[in-house]
Amino acid sequence: MNIFHLKYAIEVAKAGSINKAGENLGMAQPNISRALKDLEADIGINIFDRSSKGMNLTPEGKEFITYAQQILYHLDELENMYKGASGNRQKFSVSAPRAGYIAEAFAEFSKNINGSSAEVILKETGVHNTVKSIIGSDCKLGIIRYEAEADRYFKELILEKGLEYKPLTVFNFAILTSKNSELASVEKITQEDLKNKIQITHTDPYAATLTAANAYKEASQEDSDKCIYVLDSAAQLELLSQNADTFMWVSPVPDAILERYNLVQKYSDLNSSKYMDVLIYRKDYKLTELDKAFIEEVTRAAEKYL
């Protein structure tokens, strides 16, 4: 398969015609047409439906173009890693659960980014995807969250996968709600208090989780018959702020976030379990100065709020 043929196919898909693609690429129409036919012969599918109205992607063609774009993206990324000044680019990546203290630590950490070129990634996701990202080197650092009772299981798993393990904090979940909510004035929140409220959760009910003999349980729990699943943390906070009938189980939240969104957090015996946040990375990975700066900030934030 010719890489240039992939580029031609992507350009035709964007332009909707061979003529337009030829103009954009500075190539003659017959050359592009021949390249597309060769590509289709190589992979054994029709990428395009050809008509007087233009070039339209077939269902198989849509799937193929999506993969082709990913391949070219990674090729460009690989080339840029070793080309010119980009070899000196500062790079940092971390996969972590959604947590106010991590967000604040990341904001403080960002002040350490200097120089002319940098690539910094914060990926918010669950324990399963974080472990997978670290093993596959998609992210260099990870923070995983699980119930403290499962610590032995996860420690064995982490060591088995060739990862380093550093506990950051142990904490109880709190109930986050609007200052205008009835829950805000309740001294000891019970199950009855939550019964008619709407629970916001960032747990994806369709996402895969890492389990083994019930050692791991989802960090959030459902305490209401009415739940809204929201994976975007900003949308969660807006919902809690705007709707006084909503609440959410969260790790302790920094005061600045509480004030910004007019929220209050309250502890309850309904969830007495202890949870752990643990830093992980590959044993063969050498920490960079940016990595060390982030670890310092997240450790400080954990000690401050948790």
For each residue, the residues with C-beta under 8 A, 3 or more apart:
1: 5 6 39 42 43
2: 5 6 35 38 39
3: 6 7 72 75
4: 7 8 35
5: 1 2 8 9 35 36 38 39 42
6: 1 2 3 9 10 39 68 71 72
7: 3 4 10 11 25 72
8: 4 5 11 12 21 25 27 32 35 36 39
9: 5 6 12 13 36 39 47 64 65 68
10: 6 7 13 14 65 68 69 72
11: 7 8 14 15 21 24 25
12: 8 9 15 16 17 18 21 32 36 48 55
13: 9 10 16 47 48 55 57 61 65
14: 10 11 21
15: 11 12 20 21 24
16: 12 13 20 54 55 56
17: 12 20 21 54 55
18: 12 21 22 29 32 33 36 55
19: 22 23 29
20: 15 16 17 23 24
21: 8 11 12 14 15 17 18 24 25 27 32
22: 18 19 25 26 27 28 29 31 32
23: 19 20 26
24: 11 15 20 21
25: 7 8 11 21 22 32
26: 22 23
27: 8 21 22 31 32
28: 22 31 32
29: 18 19 22 32 33
30: 33 34
31: 22 27 28 34 35
32: 8 12 18 21 22 25 27 28 29 35 36
33: 18 29 30 36 37
34: 30 31 37 38
35: 2 4 5 8 31 32 38 39
36: 5 8 9 12 18 32 33 39 40 47 48
37: 33 34 40 41
38: 2 5 34 35 41 42
39: 1 2 5 6 8 9 35 36 42 43 47
40: 36 37 43 44 45 46 47
41: 37 38 44
42: 1 5 38 39
43: 1 39 40 47 64
44: 40 41
45: 40 58 60 61 64
46: 40 49 58 60 61
47: 9 13 36 39 40 43 57 58 60 61 64 65
48: 12 13 36 55 56 57 58 61
49: 46 55 56 57 58
50: 55
51: 54 56
52:
53: 56
54: 16 17 51
55: 12 13 16 17 18 48 49 50
56: 16 48 49 51 53
57: 13 47 48 49 61 62 65
58: 45 46 47 48 49 61 62
59: 62 63
60: 45 46 47 63 64
61: 13 45 46 47 48 57 58 64 65
62: 57 58 59 65 66
63: 59 60 66 67
64: 9 43 45 47 60 61 67 68
65: 9 10 13 47 57 61 62 68 69
66: 62 63 69 70
67: 63 64 70 71
68: 6 9 10 64 65 71 72
69: 10 65 66 72 73
70: 66 67 73 74
71: 6 67 68 74 75
72: 3 6 7 10 68 69 75 76
73: 69 70 76 77
74: 70 71 77 78
75: 3 71 72 78 79
76: 72 73 79 80
77: 73 74 80 81
78: 74 75 81 82
79: 75 76 82 83
80: 76 77 83 86
81: 77 78 86 87
82: 78 79 86 87
83: 79 80 86 87
84: 87
85: 88 89 116 117
86: 80 81 82 83 89 117
87: 81 82 83 84
88: 85 115 117
89: 85 86 117 118 119
90: 113 114 115 117 118 119 120 288 290
91: 118 119 120 140 288 290
92: 113 118 119 120 121 140 141 288 290 291 294
93: 120 121 122 123 138 139 140 141
94: 106 121 122 123 139 140 141 142 143 294
95: 123 124 125 129 130 133 134 138 139 141 142 143
96: 99 102 122 123 124 125 130 142 143
97: 102 124 125 126 127 130 143 144 145 219 251 277
98: 102 103 124 202 233
99: 96 102 103 145 250 251 277
100: 103 104 250 251 252 253 254 257 305
101: 104 105 251 252 253 254 298 301 302 304 305 306
102: 96 97 98 99 105 106 143 298 301
103: 98 99 100 106 107 233 257
104: 100 101 107 108 254 256 257 301 305
105: 101 102 108 109 294 297 298 300 301 302
106: 94 102 103 109 110 122 294 297 298
107: 103 104 110
108: 104 105 111 297 301
109: 105 106 112 290 293 294 297 298
110: 106 107 113 120
111: 108
112: 109 289 290 293
113: 90 92 110 118 120 290
114: 90 118
115: 88 90 118
116: 85
117: 85 86 88 89 90
118: 89 90 91 92 113 114 115
119: 89 90 91 92
120: 90 91 92 93 110 113 290
121: 92 93 94 139
122: 93 94 96 106
123: 93 94 95 96 133 139
124: 95 96 97 98 233
125: 95 96 97 129 130 133
126: 97 129 130 204 207 209
127: 97 130 131 144 145 146 209 210 216
128: 131 132 207 208 209 210
129: 95 125 126 132 133
130: 95 96 97 125 126 127 133 134 139 142 143 144 280
131: 127 128 134 135 142 144 157 158 161 163 210 280
132: 128 129 135 136 138
133: 95 123 125 129 130 136 138 139 142
134: 95 130 131 137 138 139 140 141 142 163 280 281 282
135: 131 132 161 162 163 282
136: 132 133
137: 134 140 282
138: 93 95 132 133 134
139: 93 94 95 121 123 130 133 134 142
140: 91 92 93 94 134 137 281 282 285 288 291
141: 92 93 94 95 134 279 280 281 291 294 295
142: 94 95 96 130 131 133 134 139 279 280 281
143: 94 95 96 97 102 130 168 277 278 279 280 298
144: 97 127 130 131 154 277 278 280
145: 97 99 127 219 251 275 276 277 278
146: 127 150 151 154 216 219 275 276 278
147: 150 216 217 219 273 274 275 276
148: 151 170 273 274 275 276
149: 215 273 274
150: 146 147 153 154 215 216 217
151: 146 148 154 155 276
152: 155 156
153: 150 156 157 212 213 215 216
154: 144 146 150 151 157 158 215 216 278
155: 151 152 158 159 165
156: 152 153 159 160
157: 131 153 154 160 161 210 212
158: 131 154 155 161 163 164 165 278 280
159: 155 156 162 163 165
160: 156 157
161: 131 135 157 158
162: 135 159 282 283 284
163: 131 134 135 158 159 280 281 282 283
164: 158 279 280 281 282 283
165: 155 158 159 278 279 280
166: 278 279 280 295
167: 170 276 277 278 279
168: 143 276 277 278 279 298 299 302
169: 276 277 302 303 306
170: 148 167 274 275 276 306
171: 251 252 274 275 277 306
172: 267 271 272 273 274 275
173: 219 220 249 250 251 271 273 275
174: 249 250 251 252 253 265 266 267 268
175: 183 189 247 248 249 250 265 266 267 268
176: 240 247 248 249 250 253 263 264 265
177: 181 183 184 240 244 246 247 248 263 264 265 266
178: 181 184 240 241 242 243 244 246 262 263 264
179: 184 262 263 264
180: 184 244 262
181: 177 178 184 197 244 245 246 247 264
182: 185 186 193 244
183: 175 177 186 189 193 194 197 247 266
184: 177 178 179 180 181 264 266
185: 182
186: 182 183 189 193 266
187:
188: 268 269
189: 175 183 186 193 194 266 268 270
190: 193 194 268 270
191: 194 195 223 270
192: 195
193: 182 183 186 189 190 197
194: 183 189 190 191 197 199 223 224 247 270
195: 191 192 224 225
196: 224 226 245
197: 181 183 193 194 224 226 245 246 247
198: 224 226 227 228 243 245 246 247
199: 194 222 223 224 226 227 228 246 247 248 249
200: 227 228 230 236 239 240 246 247 248
201: 220 222 227 228 229 230 248 249
202: 98 220 229 230 231 233 236
203: 207 218 219 220 229
204: 126 207 229 231
205: 229
206:
207: 126 128 203 204
208: 128
209: 126 127 128 216 218
210: 127 128 131 157 216
211: 214 215 216
212: 153 157 215 216
213: 153
214: 211 217
215: 149 150 153 154 211 212
216: 127 146 147 150 153 154 209 210 211 212
217: 147 150 214
218: 203 209 221
219: 97 145 146 147 173 203 249 275
220: 173 201 202 203 249
221: 218 249 271
222: 199 201 227
223: 191 194 199 249 270
224: 194 195 196 197 198 199 227 247
225: 195
226: 196 197 198 199
227: 198 199 200 201 222 224
228: 198 199 200 201 239 246
229: 201 202 203 204 205
230: 200 201 202 235 236 239
231: 202 204
232: 235 236
233: 98 103 124 202 236 237
234: 237 238
235: 230 232 238 239
236: 200 202 230 232 233 239 240 248
237: 233 234 240 241 257 261 263
238: 234 235 241 242 261
239: 200 228 230 235 236 242 243 246
240: 176 177 178 200 236 237 243 246 247 248 261 263
241: 178 237 238 261 262 263
242: 178 238 239
243: 178 198 239 240 246
244: 177 178 180 181 182
245: 181 196 197 198
246: 177 178 181 197 198 199 200 228 239 240 243
247: 175 176 177 181 183 194 197 198 199 200 224 240
248: 175 176 177 199 200 201 236 240
249: 173 174 175 176 199 201 219 220 221 223 271
250: 99 100 173 174 175 176 253 265
251: 97 99 100 101 145 171 173 174 275 277 306
252: 100 101 171 174 265 305 306
253: 100 101 174 176 250 257 258 263 265 305
254: 100 101 104 257 258 301 305
255: 258 259
256: 104 259 260
257: 100 103 104 237 253 254 260 261 263
258: 253 254 255 261 263 264 265
259: 255 256 262
260: 256 257
261: 237 238 240 241 257 258
262: 178 179 180 241 259
263: 176 177 178 179 237 240 241 253 257 258
264: 176 177 178 179 181 184 258
265: 174 175 176 177 250 252 253 258
266: 174 175 177 183 184 186 189
267: 172 174 175
268: 174 175 188 189 190 271
269: 188 272
270: 189 190 191 194 223
271: 172 173 221 249 268
272: 172 269
273: 147 148 149 172 173
274: 147 148 149 170 171 172
275: 145 146 147 148 170 171 172 173 219 251
276: 145 146 147 148 151 167 168 169 170
277: 97 99 143 144 145 167 168 169 171 251 302 306
278: 143 144 145 146 154 158 165 166 167 168
279: 141 142 143 164 165 166 167 168 295 298
280: 130 131 134 141 142 143 144 158 163 164 165 166
281: 134 140 141 142 163 164 285 287 291
282: 134 135 137 140 162 163 164 285
283: 162 163 164
284: 162
285: 140 281 282
286:
287: 281 291 292 295
288: 90 91 92 140 291 292
289: 112 292 293
290: 90 91 92 109 112 113 120 293 294
291: 92 140 141 281 287 288 294 295
292: 287 288 289 295 296
293: 109 112 289 290 296 297
294: 92 94 105 106 109 141 290 291 297 298
295: 141 166 279 287 291 292 298 299
296: 292 293 299 300
297: 105 106 108 109 293 294 300 301
298: 101 102 105 106 109 143 168 279 294 295 301 302
299: 168 295 296 302 303
300: 105 296 297 303 304
301: 101 102 104 105 108 254 297 298 304 305
302: 101 105 168 169 277 298 299 305 306
303: 169 299 300 306
304: 101 300 301
305: 100 101 104 252 253 254 301 302
306: 101 169 170 171 251 252 277 302 303
